[in-house]
């Protein structure tokens, strides 16, 4: 149980285009989902926390207009990287919390984004 | 505020040798502590977690960690390294109420030499 999927697993796009990444909780309802970014050989940096049906809470330094997060249902959250640039190339990981405790997170397999 | 420090960005051990990955935390409230493993181009897998029950926590794949409040440490150990243990390991901390997201350390890359 507690499986989280991400789609796509990797994507290559041209600079200036937008890319949408989906995060799904397959066998549980996720009241809270998290989006992380991980640069090569570095740790996970929390980008934003999203609760179903409400606006995401972004961490300091993360541009909310560039990284659009939608959490429309209890099993799906999407991250859209708008007008992507090469510096946005990274590994994006989502996680989902099944209950009130935000530390009980289940992680997706990640999405590798490469912007040319 | 909470933080995690992982000593050593890279640890190399011989197959069959003891694995010791160090993690020290800082927290103004009683912490929950976690160790995750990440294989290349994959997400994170939970190895074990400390949630204020037993101070010695046993996890998957033969790993265990001991919570030492006096040393603010939560080091990860495995008696005998296997080639398949080669991966990136992250220590993370959160508050016990679960009101805040996880805070991760910078990670330690474990290499296992045949």
gemmi code that builds the backbone of each chain (N, CA, C; Angstrom):
import gemmi

chains = {
    "A": [
        ("UNK", (0.814, -1.198, 0.000), (0.000, 0.000, 0.000), (0.853, 1.255, 0.000)),
        ("UNK", (0.185, 2.411, -0.001), (0.838, 3.715, 0.053), (1.786, 3.921, -1.115)),
        ("UNK", (1.260, 3.787, -2.314), (2.072, 3.960, -3.518), (1.769, 5.316, -4.144)),
        ("UNK", (2.842, 5.994, -4.520), (2.730, 7.291, -5.189), (3.409, 7.189, -6.553)),
        ("UNK", (2.712, 7.615, -7.574), (3.295, 7.564, -8.912), (3.506, 8.972, -9.447)),
        ("UNK", (4.423, 9.103, -10.380), (4.664, 10.372, -11.062), (4.721, 10.116, -12.556)),
        ("UNK", (4.212, 11.104, -13.298), (4.252, 10.991, -14.745), (4.499, 12.361, -15.362)),
        ("UNK", (5.417, 12.499, -16.287), (6.261, 11.422, -16.813), (7.450, 11.147, -15.895)),
        ("UNK", (8.184, 10.104, -16.173), (9.382, 9.806, -15.391), (10.552, 10.652, -15.878)),
        ("UNK", (10.514, 11.044, -17.135), (11.518, 11.965, -17.633), (10.916, 12.755, -18.793)),
        ("UNK", (11.403, 13.965, -18.957), (10.907, 14.817, -20.036), (12.003, 15.760, -20.485)),
        ("UNK", (12.076, 15.937, -21.786), (13.007, 16.891, -22.381), (12.180, 17.913, -23.143)),
        ("UNK", (12.434, 19.179, -22.907), (11.650, 20.200, -23.587), (12.551, 21.346, -24.027)),
        ("UNK", (12.015, 22.168, -24.914), (12.748, 23.333, -25.381), (12.544, 24.499, -24.430)),
        ("UNK", (13.518, 25.353, -24.366), (13.431, 26.538, -23.518), (12.226, 27.383, -23.921)),
        ("UNK", (11.467, 27.832, -22.936), (10.298, 28.657, -23.192), (8.990, 27.899, -23.182)),
        ("UNK", (9.046, 26.594, -23.223), (7.817, 25.801, -23.190), (7.441, 25.487, -21.752)),
        ("UNK", (6.221, 25.002, -21.578), (5.736, 24.638, -20.240), (5.625, 23.121, -20.137)),
        ("UNK", (5.869, 22.627, -18.965), (5.844, 21.184, -18.719), (4.987, 20.893, -17.499)),
        ("UNK", (4.115, 19.900, -17.622), (3.268, 19.511, -16.497), (3.693, 18.147, -15.983)),
        ("UNK", (3.843, 18.053, -14.673), (4.195, 16.790, -14.020), (3.050, 16.397, -13.104)),
        ("UNK", (2.627, 15.147, -13.197), (1.527, 14.658, -12.372), (2.040, 13.792, -11.225)),
        ("UNK", (1.382, 13.920, -10.111), (1.692, 13.110, -8.934), (0.374, 12.508, -8.446)),
        ("UNK", (0.341, 11.193, -8.373), (-0.888, 10.507, -7.967), (-0.642, 9.571, -6.796)),
        ("UNK", (-1.555, 9.593, -5.838), (-1.558, 8.583, -4.789), (-2.492, 7.481, -5.263)),
        ("UNK", (-1.951, 6.281, -5.415), (-2.697, 5.218, -6.090), (-3.658, 4.460, -5.189)),
        ("UNK", (-3.341, 4.362, -3.917), (-4.170, 3.514, -3.059), (-4.544, 4.174, -1.743)),
        ("UNK", (-4.441, 5.503, -1.710), (-4.871, 6.209, -0.512), (-5.200, 7.642, -0.888)),
        ("UNK", (-5.913, 8.298, -0.012), (-6.259, 9.691, -0.252), (-5.230, 10.579, 0.432)),
        ("UNK", (-4.669, 11.470, -0.343), (-3.597, 12.338, 0.138), (-4.138, 13.735, 0.397)),
        ("UNK", (-4.304, 14.072, 1.649), (-4.799, 15.405, 1.965), (-3.742, 16.465, 1.703)),
        ("UNK", (-2.485, 16.063, 1.805), (-1.387, 17.003, 1.579), (-0.356, 16.369, 0.654)),
        ("UNK", (0.088, 17.146, -0.309), (1.163, 16.692, -1.191), (2.286, 17.708, -1.182)),
        ("UNK", (3.478, 17.226, -1.372), (4.665, 18.069, -1.341), (5.413, 17.943, -2.667)),
        ("UNK", (6.023, 19.025, -3.073), (6.887, 19.006, -4.256), (8.298, 19.414, -3.862)),
        ("UNK", (9.249, 18.569, -4.257), (10.658, 18.812, -3.971), (11.424, 18.939, -5.289)),
        ("UNK", (12.543, 19.636, -5.196), (13.463, 19.715, -6.323), (14.820, 19.243, -5.832)),
        ("UNK", (15.471, 18.472, -6.644), (16.767, 17.929, -6.264), (17.748, 18.140, -7.408)),
        ("UNK", (18.756, 18.963, -7.167), (19.808, 19.160, -8.156), (20.839, 18.054, -7.988)),
        ("UNK", (21.635, 17.807, -9.041), (22.598, 16.695, -8.996), (23.471, 16.727, -7.749)),
        ("UNK", (23.555, 15.591, -7.121), (24.407, 15.391, -5.949), (24.032, 16.319, -4.791)),
        ("UNK", (22.793, 16.730, -4.742), (22.338, 17.567, -3.638), (21.109, 16.957, -2.976)),
        ("UNK", (20.704, 17.574, -1.893), (19.568, 17.058, -1.147), (18.251, 17.531, -1.751)),
        ("UNK", (17.174, 17.068, -1.183), (15.851, 17.499, -1.611), (15.540, 18.849, -0.982)),
        ("UNK", (15.056, 19.751, -1.817), (14.641, 21.054, -1.324), (13.144, 21.183, -1.510)),
        ("UNK", (12.441, 21.439, -0.431), (10.995, 21.573, -0.513), (10.639, 22.828, -1.296)),
        ("UNK", (9.792, 22.657, -2.293), (9.346, 23.797, -3.092), (8.022, 24.332, -2.564)),
        ("UNK", (7.096, 23.413, -2.314), (5.763, 23.855, -1.923), (4.999, 22.715, -1.290)),
        ("UNK", (4.016, 23.104, -0.515), (3.090, 22.170, 0.133), (1.694, 22.492, -0.372)),
        ("UNK", (0.982, 21.481, -0.812), (-0.364, 21.747, -1.319), (-1.390, 20.881, -0.610)),
        ("UNK", (-2.474, 21.486, -0.272), (-3.611, 20.795, 0.325), (-4.752, 20.757, -0.675)),
        ("UNK", (-5.462, 19.670, -0.685), (-6.541, 19.481, -1.639), (-7.552, 20.604, -1.533)),
        ("UNK", (-7.815, 21.226, -2.683), (-8.834, 22.260, -2.752), (-8.397, 23.637, -2.318)),
        ("UNK", (-7.139, 23.818, -1.978), (-6.690, 25.144, -1.575), (-5.383, 25.493, -2.274)),
        ("UNK", (-4.979, 26.737, -2.138), (-3.761, 27.185, -2.789), (-2.532, 26.592, -2.109)),
        ("UNK", (-1.518, 26.368, -2.919), (-0.287, 25.805, -2.375), (0.474, 26.849, -1.564)),
        ("UNK", (1.235, 26.368, -0.608), (2.122, 27.223, 0.182), (3.530, 27.026, -0.331)),
        ("UNK", (4.121, 28.094, -0.848), (5.440, 28.011, -1.454), (6.531, 28.369, -0.450)),
        ("UNK", (7.648, 27.700, -0.583), (8.799, 28.022, 0.255), (9.454, 29.311, -0.255)),
        ("UNK", (10.178, 29.928, 0.634), (10.834, 31.185, 0.284), (11.790, 30.972, -0.882)),
        ("UNK", (11.701, 31.872, -1.846), (12.581, 31.797, -3.006), (12.016, 31.011, -4.167)),
        ("UNK", (10.889, 30.369, -3.998), (10.264, 29.615, -5.087), (9.202, 30.491, -5.740)),
        ("UNK", (9.322, 30.695, -7.048), (8.402, 31.574, -7.760), (7.074, 30.863, -8.010)),
        ("UNK", (6.037, 31.345, -7.379), (4.731, 30.699, -7.518), (4.151, 30.852, -8.916)),
        ("UNK", (4.533, 31.914, -9.612), (4.014, 32.102, -10.970), (4.752, 31.239, -11.986)),
        ("UNK", (5.898, 30.740, -11.594), (6.664, 29.902, -12.498), (6.363, 28.420, -12.254)),
        ("UNK", (6.171, 28.082, -11.012), (5.893, 26.697, -10.639), (4.443, 26.635, -10.139)),
        ("UNK", (3.549, 26.330, -11.062), (2.128, 26.312, -10.745), (1.736, 24.944, -10.202)),
        ("UNK", (1.124, 24.960, -9.043), (0.725, 23.710, -8.397), (-0.780, 23.680, -8.252)),
        ("UNK", (-1.348, 22.560, -8.685), (-2.784, 22.346, -8.566), (-3.035, 21.033, -7.837)),
        ("UNK", (-3.892, 21.087, -6.849), (-4.212, 19.869, -6.076), (-5.732, 19.727, -6.097)),
        ("UNK", (-6.228, 19.299, -7.236), (-7.661, 19.331, -7.486), (-8.435, 18.205, -6.811)),
        ("UNK", (-7.740, 17.117, -6.487), (-8.443, 15.996, -5.860), (-7.556, 15.381, -4.800)),
        ("UNK", (-8.103, 14.444, -4.053), (-7.340, 13.819, -2.978), (-6.330, 12.803, -3.491)),
        ("UNK", (-6.284, 12.592, -4.804), (-5.326, 11.627, -5.343), (-4.434, 12.209, -6.422)),
        ("UNK", (-4.578, 13.481, -6.725), (-3.815, 14.059, -7.823), (-3.359, 15.473, -7.515)),
        ("UNK", (-2.063, 15.695, -7.728), (-1.503, 17.039, -7.694), (-0.643, 17.197, -8.936)),
        ("UNK", (-0.642, 18.387, -9.503), (0.192, 18.640, -10.679), (1.107, 19.826, -10.443)),
        ("UNK", (2.297, 19.728, -11.002), (3.268, 20.814, -10.983), (3.527, 21.204, -12.429)),
        ("UNK", (3.275, 22.461, -12.764), (3.541, 22.948, -14.107), (4.692, 23.932, -14.052)),
        ("UNK", (5.746, 23.618, -14.770), (6.880, 24.524, -14.884), (6.622, 25.382, -16.117)),
        ("UNK", (6.327, 26.643, -15.901), (5.981, 27.524, -17.013), (7.219, 28.202, -17.574)),
        ("UNK", (7.215, 28.369, -18.904), (8.336, 29.013, -19.587), (9.666, 28.481, -19.044)),
        ("UNK", (9.843, 27.207, -19.218), (11.018, 26.552, -18.626), (12.311, 27.047, -19.274)),
        ("UNK", (13.343, 27.121, -18.457), (14.677, 27.499, -18.915), (15.677, 26.447, -18.461)),
        ("UNK", (16.847, 26.424, -19.057), (17.827, 25.378, -18.699), (18.112, 25.288, -17.200)),
        ("UNK", (18.051, 26.401, -16.497), (18.316, 26.355, -15.052), (17.213, 25.649, -14.261)),
        ("UNK", (16.084, 25.383, -14.931), (15.008, 24.626, -14.281), (15.225, 23.124, -14.396)),
        ("UNK", (16.218, 22.731, -15.168), (16.526, 21.310, -15.301), (16.876, 20.747, -13.925)),
        ("UNK", (16.187, 19.689, -13.555), (16.365, 19.146, -12.214), (15.570, 17.851, -12.096)),
        ("UNK", (15.672, 17.240, -10.938), (14.872, 16.061, -10.615), (13.771, 16.528, -9.667)),
        ("UNK", (12.526, 16.352, -10.070), (11.396, 16.808, -9.272), (10.721, 15.597, -8.638)),
        ("UNK", (10.565, 15.652, -7.322), (9.977, 14.543, -6.580), (8.762, 15.031, -5.816)),
        ("UNK", (7.699, 14.267, -5.879), (6.536, 14.596, -5.061), (6.394, 13.568, -3.941)),
        ("UNK", (5.700, 13.957, -2.921), (5.361, 13.024, -1.854), (3.964, 13.354, -1.371)),
        ("UNK", (3.360, 12.383, -0.719), (1.990, 12.554, -0.256), (1.867, 12.089, 1.178)),
        ("UNK", (1.100, 12.843, 1.937), (0.811, 12.483, 3.322), (-0.619, 11.987, 3.395)),
        ("UNK", (-0.789, 10.850, 4.033), (-2.120, 10.233, 4.025), (-3.004, 10.721, 5.149)),
        ("UNK", (-2.406, 11.334, 6.126), (-3.220, 11.776, 7.250), (-2.846, 13.165, 7.702)),
        ("UNK", (-3.149, 13.449, 8.922), (-2.861, 14.782, 9.434), (-1.376, 15.019, 9.644)),
        ("UNK", (-0.648, 13.937, 9.932), (0.779, 14.065, 10.220), (1.560, 14.269, 8.932)),
        ("UNK", (2.189, 15.435, 8.817), (2.915, 15.765, 7.587), (4.224, 15.018, 7.471)),
        ("UNK", (4.660, 14.357, 8.542), (5.916, 13.631, 8.443), (5.732, 12.205, 7.964)),
        ("UNK", (4.509, 11.760, 7.803), (4.249, 10.440, 7.267), (4.065, 10.554, 5.767)),
        ("UNK", (5.179, 10.736, 5.066), (5.136, 10.986, 3.629), (5.542, 9.758, 2.835)),
        ("UNK", (4.902, 9.602, 1.700), (5.245, 8.543, 0.761), (5.701, 9.213, -0.534)),
        ("UNK", (6.857, 8.793, -1.018), (7.488, 9.506, -2.123), (7.217, 8.851, -3.473)),
        ("UNK", (7.076, 9.699, -4.471), (6.998, 9.230, -5.834), (8.380, 8.926, -6.360)),
        ("UNK", (8.457, 8.341, -7.551), (9.742, 7.940, -8.121), (10.524, 9.082, -8.746)),
        ("UNK", (9.908, 10.248, -8.861), (10.630, 11.391, -9.406), (10.458, 11.565, -10.897)),
        ("UNK", (10.671, 12.798, -11.350), (10.619, 13.160, -12.769), (11.867, 13.935, -13.113)),
        ("UNK", (12.591, 13.446, -14.102), (13.809, 14.129, -14.554), (13.432, 15.098, -15.657)),
        ("UNK", (13.617, 16.396, -15.407), (13.315, 17.424, -16.408), (14.615, 17.977, -16.972)),
        ("UNK", (14.715, 17.948, -18.282), (15.860, 18.551, -18.968), (15.337, 19.593, -19.938)),
        ("UNK", (15.794, 20.814, -19.760), (15.367, 21.913, -20.628), (16.539, 22.300, -21.521)),
        ("UNK", (16.315, 22.221, -22.818), (17.392, 22.495, -23.774), (17.460, 23.970, -24.147)),
    ],
    "B": [
        ("UNK", (13.178, 25.954, 14.935), (13.623, 25.482, 13.624), (14.372, 24.162, 13.801)),
        ("UNK", (14.263, 23.350, 12.788), (14.932, 22.062, 12.827), (15.951, 21.967, 11.700)),
        ("UNK", (16.997, 21.206, 11.958), (18.014, 21.008, 10.926), (18.685, 19.663, 11.133)),
        ("UNK", (19.328, 19.198, 10.081), (20.032, 17.926, 10.104), (21.401, 18.114, 9.473)),
        ("UNK", (22.399, 17.534, 10.104), (23.753, 17.555, 9.555), (24.224, 16.131, 9.351)),
        ("UNK", (24.575, 15.812, 8.125), (25.131, 14.502, 7.830), (26.626, 14.672, 7.614)),
        ("UNK", (27.399, 14.010, 8.442), (28.853, 14.121, 8.369), (29.388, 13.180, 7.308)),
        ("UNK", (30.070, 13.754, 6.344), (30.616, 12.939, 5.261), (29.670, 12.864, 4.101)),
        ("UNK", (30.021, 13.509, 3.001), (29.168, 13.455, 1.815), (29.355, 12.133, 1.075)),
        ("UNK", (30.469, 11.461, 1.344), (30.757, 10.201, 0.668), (31.451, 9.259, 1.634)),
        ("UNK", (30.916, 8.066, 1.754), (31.505, 7.024, 2.588), (31.737, 5.797, 1.715)),
        ("UNK", (32.917, 5.234, 1.836), (33.266, 4.052, 1.057), (33.654, 2.929, 2.008)),
        ("UNK", (33.052, 1.767, 1.817), (33.351, 0.607, 2.660), (33.556, -0.611, 1.774)),
        ("UNK", (34.230, -1.587, 2.319), (34.402, -2.851, 1.610), (33.182, -3.734, 1.828)),
        ("UNK", (32.908, -4.572, 0.884), (31.795, -5.520, 1.035), (32.039, -6.370, 2.270)),
        ("UNK", (31.007, -6.490, 3.119), (31.132, -7.250, 4.350), (31.553, -6.423, 5.554)),
        ("UNK", (31.976, -5.210, 5.331), (32.410, -4.346, 6.430), (31.232, -3.609, 7.041)),
        ("UNK", (31.480, -3.051, 8.218), (30.451, -2.272, 8.921), (30.160, -0.978, 8.169)),
        ("UNK", (28.875, -0.656, 8.093), (28.451, 0.623, 7.534), (28.045, 1.544, 8.670)),
        ("UNK", (28.586, 2.750, 8.681), (28.210, 3.765, 9.673), (28.019, 5.083, 8.955)),
        ("UNK", (26.791, 5.575, 8.932), (26.476, 6.865, 8.343), (25.986, 7.771, 9.469)),
        ("UNK", (26.608, 8.930, 9.566), (26.362, 9.798, 10.711), (25.312, 10.877, 10.436)),
        ("UNK", (24.481, 11.109, 11.454), (23.449, 12.136, 11.361), (23.305, 12.795, 12.724)),
        ("UNK", (23.429, 14.094, 12.753), (23.138, 14.873, 13.956), (22.017, 15.843, 13.648)),
        ("UNK", (21.167, 16.051, 14.625), (20.012, 16.895, 14.392), (19.975, 18.046, 15.371)),
        ("UNK", (19.204, 19.026, 15.012), (18.924, 20.152, 15.900), (17.421, 20.379, 15.865)),
        ("UNK", (16.832, 20.415, 17.056), (15.390, 20.596, 17.109), (15.008, 21.207, 18.439)),
        ("UNK", (14.125, 22.165, 18.403), (13.668, 22.820, 19.624), (12.535, 22.046, 20.293)),
        ("UNK", (12.031, 21.047, 19.603), (10.971, 20.200, 20.150), (11.399, 18.754, 19.979)),
        ("UNK", (10.789, 17.843, 20.729), (11.146, 16.425, 20.541), (10.972, 16.036, 19.088)),
        ("UNK", (11.978, 15.415, 18.531), (11.935, 15.152, 17.085), (11.431, 13.762, 16.729)),
        ("UNK", (10.951, 13.664, 15.502), (10.869, 12.388, 14.821), (12.026, 12.374, 13.831)),
        ("UNK", (12.680, 11.239, 13.683), (13.847, 11.151, 12.812), (13.686, 10.011, 11.819)),
        ("UNK", (14.210, 10.231, 10.635), (14.009, 9.293, 9.544), (15.317, 9.080, 8.788)),
        ("UNK", (15.465, 7.890, 8.244), (16.508, 7.618, 7.256), (15.826, 7.104, 5.995)),
        ("UNK", (16.237, 7.728, 4.877), (15.736, 7.319, 3.574), (16.916, 6.902, 2.696)),
        ("UNK", (16.630, 6.019, 1.740), (17.633, 5.626, 0.760), (17.113, 6.001, -0.625)),
        ("UNK", (18.035, 6.460, -1.468), (17.671, 6.821, -2.837), (18.644, 6.170, -3.802)),
        ("UNK", (18.110, 5.356, -4.706), (18.912, 4.781, -5.760), (18.873, 5.720, -6.965)),
        ("UNK", (19.846, 5.646, -7.853), (19.929, 6.594, -8.973), (18.624, 6.732, -9.744)),
        ("UNK", (18.239, 7.981, -9.950), (17.043, 8.323, -10.728), (15.763, 7.714, -10.161)),
        ("UNK", (15.732, 7.549, -8.869), (14.531, 7.043, -8.217), (14.140, 7.944, -7.060)),
        ("UNK", (12.941, 7.738, -6.556), (12.482, 8.488, -5.403), (13.088, 7.942, -4.124)),
        ("UNK", (12.548, 8.366, -3.014), (13.086, 7.974, -1.716), (12.317, 6.805, -1.131)),
        ("UNK", (13.053, 5.914, -0.514), (12.451, 4.771, 0.170), (12.780, 4.870, 1.655)),
        ("UNK", (11.779, 4.738, 2.496), (11.987, 4.827, 3.932), (12.710, 3.589, 4.437)),
        ("UNK", (13.841, 3.815, 5.118), (14.582, 2.712, 5.740), (14.077, 2.440, 7.140)),
        ("UNK", (13.948, 3.505, 7.915), (13.484, 3.376, 9.286), (13.132, 4.748, 9.827)),
        ("UNK", (12.438, 4.740, 10.973), (12.075, 6.004, 11.593), (12.020, 5.862, 13.105)),
        ("UNK", (12.372, 6.925, 13.779), (12.284, 7.008, 15.229), (11.116, 7.908, 15.581)),
        ("UNK", (10.209, 7.359, 16.395), (9.027, 8.144, 16.758), (8.797, 8.108, 18.253)),
        ("UNK", (9.853, 8.203, 19.013), (9.857, 8.328, 20.478), (9.489, 7.054, 21.213)),
        ("UNK", (9.522, 5.940, 20.565), (9.335, 4.660, 21.248), (10.727, 4.131, 21.604)),
        ("UNK", (11.121, 3.015, 21.104), (12.441, 2.448, 21.388), (13.529, 3.306, 20.757)),
        ("UNK", (14.620, 3.491, 21.481), (15.715, 4.321, 20.961), (16.515, 3.604, 19.885)),
        ("UNK", (16.522, 2.288, 19.912), (17.178, 1.517, 18.851), (16.099, 1.081, 17.862)),
        ("UNK", (16.238, 1.560, 16.655), (15.214, 1.311, 15.649), (15.770, 0.396, 14.576)),
        ("UNK", (15.044, -0.642, 14.277), (15.460, -1.559, 13.217), (14.646, -1.264, 11.957)),
        ("UNK", (15.344, -1.281, 10.837), (14.675, -0.980, 9.587), (14.792, -2.112, 8.592)),
        ("UNK", (14.579, -1.763, 7.350), (14.645, -2.771, 6.295), (16.082, -2.994, 5.857)),
        ("UNK", (16.303, -4.098, 5.174), (17.610, -4.425, 4.588), (18.735, -4.514, 5.612)),
        ("UNK", (18.408, -4.813, 6.856), (19.423, -5.023, 7.879), (19.969, -3.760, 8.520)),
        ("UNK", (19.406, -2.613, 8.183), (19.851, -1.351, 8.777), (19.191, -1.106, 10.133)),
        ("UNK", (19.887, -0.400, 10.973), (19.320, 0.051, 12.227), (19.945, 1.392, 12.602)),
        ("UNK", (19.278, 2.109, 13.490), (19.782, 3.401, 13.937), (19.432, 3.571, 15.403)),
        ("UNK", (20.287, 4.285, 16.113), (20.063, 4.510, 17.535), (19.904, 5.998, 17.811)),
        ("UNK", (18.815, 6.337, 18.468), (18.565, 7.717, 18.862), (19.283, 7.993, 20.175)),
        ("UNK", (20.170, 8.980, 20.161), (20.888, 9.380, 21.366), (20.616, 10.856, 21.610)),
        ("UNK", (19.744, 11.095, 22.576), (19.343, 12.467, 22.857), (20.521, 13.297, 23.353)),
        ("UNK", (21.350, 12.703, 24.204), (22.471, 13.449, 24.788), (23.467, 13.893, 23.721)),
        ("UNK", (23.538, 13.151, 22.632), (24.464, 13.487, 21.555), (23.740, 14.104, 20.359)),
        ("UNK", (22.451, 14.254, 20.462), (21.598, 14.721, 19.351), (21.987, 14.008, 18.062)),
        ("UNK", (22.077, 12.682, 18.158), (22.510, 11.916, 16.994), (21.514, 10.814, 16.662)),
        ("UNK", (21.572, 10.386, 15.419), (20.731, 9.294, 14.929), (21.511, 8.613, 13.815)),
        ("UNK", (22.604, 7.966, 14.183), (23.490, 7.358, 13.195), (22.913, 6.043, 12.663)),
        ("UNK", (23.151, 5.807, 11.400), (22.644, 4.612, 10.713), (23.768, 3.587, 10.605)),
        ("UNK", (23.469, 2.340, 10.929), (24.485, 1.298, 10.853), (23.935, 0.042, 10.199)),
        ("UNK", (24.880, -0.737, 9.678), (24.584, -2.066, 9.158), (25.832, -2.898, 9.376)),
        ("UNK", (25.699, -4.067, 9.984), (26.891, -4.842, 10.355), (27.754, -5.259, 9.168)),
        ("UNK", (27.122, -5.577, 8.042), (27.870, -6.124, 6.922), (27.344, -5.544, 5.611)),
        ("UNK", (28.158, -4.761, 4.953), (27.732, -4.084, 3.730), (27.604, -5.061, 2.566)),
        ("UNK", (26.594, -4.800, 1.748), (26.378, -5.581, 0.529), (26.481, -4.635, -0.648)),
        ("UNK", (26.848, -5.181, -1.778), (27.011, -4.340, -2.973), (25.731, -3.561, -3.286)),
        ("UNK", (24.599, -4.175, -3.006), (23.322, -3.529, -3.308), (23.009, -2.360, -2.381)),
        ("UNK", (23.818, -2.163, -1.340), (23.601, -1.035, -0.430), (24.148, 0.278, -1.004)),
        ("UNK", (24.884, 0.203, -2.068), (25.442, 1.412, -2.667), (24.308, 2.310, -3.154)),
        ("UNK", (24.239, 3.508, -2.580), (23.123, 4.419, -2.863), (23.377, 5.724, -2.122)),
        ("UNK", (22.424, 6.632, -2.222), (22.466, 7.889, -1.477), (21.539, 7.749, -0.283)),
        ("UNK", (22.002, 8.195, 0.878), (21.223, 8.064, 2.100), (20.956, 9.446, 2.688)),
        ("UNK", (19.707, 9.669, 3.051), (19.301, 10.955, 3.609), (18.712, 10.774, 4.995)),
        ("UNK", (19.153, 11.606, 5.902), (18.568, 11.702, 7.230), (17.587, 12.870, 7.215)),
        ("UNK", (16.479, 12.725, 7.923), (15.483, 13.795, 7.941), (14.879, 13.910, 9.340)),
        ("UNK", (14.401, 15.109, 9.641), (13.817, 15.376, 10.956), (12.481, 16.086, 10.792)),
        ("UNK", (11.588, 15.833, 11.720), (10.353, 16.598, 11.777), (9.908, 16.665, 13.231)),
        ("UNK", (8.891, 17.446, 13.478), (8.382, 17.518, 14.852), (7.440, 16.351, 15.096)),
        ("UNK", (7.199, 16.043, 16.326), (6.414, 14.854, 16.655), (4.941, 15.004, 16.318)),
        ("UNK", (4.478, 16.218, 16.250), (3.063, 16.402, 15.950), (2.779, 16.245, 14.469)),
        ("UNK", (3.841, 16.264, 13.670), (3.627, 16.133, 12.238), (3.069, 17.374, 11.602)),
        ("UNK", (3.270, 18.503, 12.251), (2.723, 19.742, 11.705), (3.623, 20.409, 10.689)),
        ("UNK", (4.850, 19.922, 10.608), (5.785, 20.527, 9.656), (6.330, 19.456, 8.728)),
        ("UNK", (6.660, 19.845, 7.501), (7.230, 18.871, 6.580), (8.600, 18.408, 7.037)),
        ("UNK", (9.108, 17.400, 6.374), (10.425, 16.879, 6.677), (11.513, 17.874, 6.283)),
        ("UNK", (12.570, 17.899, 7.100), (13.765, 18.671, 6.759), (14.879, 17.665, 6.525)),
        ("UNK", (15.486, 17.709, 5.351), (16.470, 16.719, 4.972), (17.892, 17.208, 5.175)),
        ("UNK", (18.781, 16.264, 5.465), (20.201, 16.538, 5.414), (20.673, 16.544, 3.971)),
        ("UNK", (21.951, 16.822, 3.776), (22.488, 16.938, 2.423), (22.770, 15.597, 1.768)),
        ("UNK", (22.691, 14.548, 2.539), (22.872, 13.223, 1.970), (24.291, 12.706, 2.082)),
        ("UNK", (24.406, 11.385, 2.131), (25.704, 10.712, 2.133), (25.667, 9.611, 1.085)),
        ("UNK", (26.608, 9.674, 0.192), (26.687, 8.639, -0.841), (27.535, 7.487, -0.327)),
        ("UNK", (26.951, 6.305, -0.320), (27.650, 5.111, 0.147), (28.134, 4.302, -1.052)),
        ("UNK", (29.426, 4.050, -1.087), (30.012, 3.170, -2.095), (30.458, 1.887, -1.408)),
        ("UNK", (30.234, 0.770, -2.064), (30.642, -0.520, -1.519), (31.630, -1.147, -2.490)),
        ("UNK", (32.799, -1.446, -1.978), (33.887, -1.963, -2.811), (33.966, -3.474, -2.691)),
        ("UNK", (34.023, -4.135, -3.804), (34.089, -5.606, -3.788), (35.443, -6.100, -3.275)),
    ],
}
model = gemmi.Model(1)
for chain_id, residues in chains.items():
    chain = gemmi.Chain(chain_id)
    for i, (resn, *xyz) in enumerate(residues, 1):
        res = gemmi.Residue()
        res.name, res.seqid = resn, gemmi.SeqId(i, " ")
        for name, pos in zip(("N", "CA", "C"), xyz):
            atom = gemmi.Atom()
            atom.name, atom.element = name, gemmi.Element(name[0])
            atom.pos, atom.b_iso = gemmi.Position(*pos), 0.0
            res.add_atom(atom)
        chain.add_residue(res)
    model.add_chain(chain)
structure = gemmi.Structure()
structure.add_model(model)
structure.setup_entities()
